[in-house]
């Protein structure tokens, strides 16, 4: 085999190895990002279930999330890469909202669970809904 052909084949083989490694790395990063989002969405769903159980027993939502422990939840779920968790009860004493803020790239996303729906302002920030969780962009 000619010398130039050997180098061409060696270069092509090296490129195949590099491209394959980059592909595996990219897929791993994508799976990790999806896994982290799933933990936030499903962890929030568990908190929502606990709040609903609390409402069923007491007639109104808890004043703070710590009121759910240990009767309605053993502990709060841990959320990966979360900057803030906000919980508030509406002035009417029946509505509640749980916001979990997560940095994502250059932006901040809010994963919202609520029994009151979205306000018109929040509807403008709405990105998508996943498993009953509204995903909103920061203003």
N, C-alpha and C positions, 0 to 999 in steps of 0.2 A: 504494500500500500504506500502511496506517495506520502511524503512528509506533511504536505499541506492538508491532505485529507485527514491524516491522523489528528492534527491540531484542530481541524474543523469539528471532527467527531468528539474530541475531548472537550472543546468549548461548548458544543451543543449538549453533551452529557452534563457538564457543570451547570449550565443554564437550567436544565430540567430539574436538577437537584435543588438549585436555589429557588426556582419558581414553586416547586412542590413544598419546600419548607415555608415559604412566605404564605402559601395558600393555607397550610395547616395552622400557622400562627394566626392568620386573619379569621379563620373559622373558630379557633379557640377563643379569640377576643370577642367575637360576636356571641358565642354561646355564653360566655361569662356575663356580658352585658344583659342578655335576655334572662339569665338565671337571677341576677341581682334585681331586675325589674319584677320578676315573678315573686321573689321573696317579699318585696314591698307590697305588691298587689295582694298576695295571699295573706301576708301578715296583717294588712289593713282589714281584709275580709274577716279574719278571726276576731279582731277588735270590734268590728261591726256586729258580728254575732253576739259577742259578749254585751255590747251596749243594748242590743235588742232584747236579750235575756233579762238584763237589768231593768229595762223599761217595762217588760212584761210583769216582773215581780213588784216593782216600786211605782209604776205609773208615769214616771218621767225619767229622762236620761241622767246619768251620773253627773255631778258637778265637775269632777275631774276623773281622769282615766285611772288614777290609783284606787278609786272606789270600786273598781272591777276586780281587784286582787284581794284575796285569793278565791273568793266565792265563784266568780264568773270566768276568771282566767288564773292560771297558776302564776304567770308572769307576763310582762309585756314582751311581744316579739322583738327580736333585734333586727334592725333594718340596716342593710349595707349602704355605705356612702350617702347617708342622709344628713342634711344640714340642720333641719328643724322638724319637729312634730308639733302641730298646733291642734288643740281640741277646744271647741267652744260650744256652749249651749245657747240657743236663741233666746231672745227676751221673753218669748211666750212660754218658755220652760219646756217645750216639747220638741222643737227642732234642734238638731245637733250637726256639727260638721267636724270631720277629722281630715286635716291636711298634712301630708308627708312631703316635704320638700327635698328634692334630690338634684344636685348639680349634674348636668349632662352636656358634655362638650363646653361650649361657650355660654350655654343658657341654663336656666333653672326650671325644672318641671315640678309641678305640684300634683301629687296623687291624692285625689279628694274622694272621700266617702261621706255621704250626707243623706239625711232622710227628707231634705227640703228641696232637692233639685238645684239647678244652677240659676244664678241671677242672669239677667240679660248681659251685664258686663262680663260675667264669667263665661257665658256662652261664646263671646268673641275670642276668649283665650283658649277655648276647648280644642284639643288636638285629636283625641280619640277616647274611646271607652274600652276598658279591658276588665272583664270579669266583674262588672258592676262598679268599677272604679273610673271616675272621670280623670283624665290626664290633661292638665292645663299648663300652658306656657306662662312664665312670669311676665307681668305687664311690660 
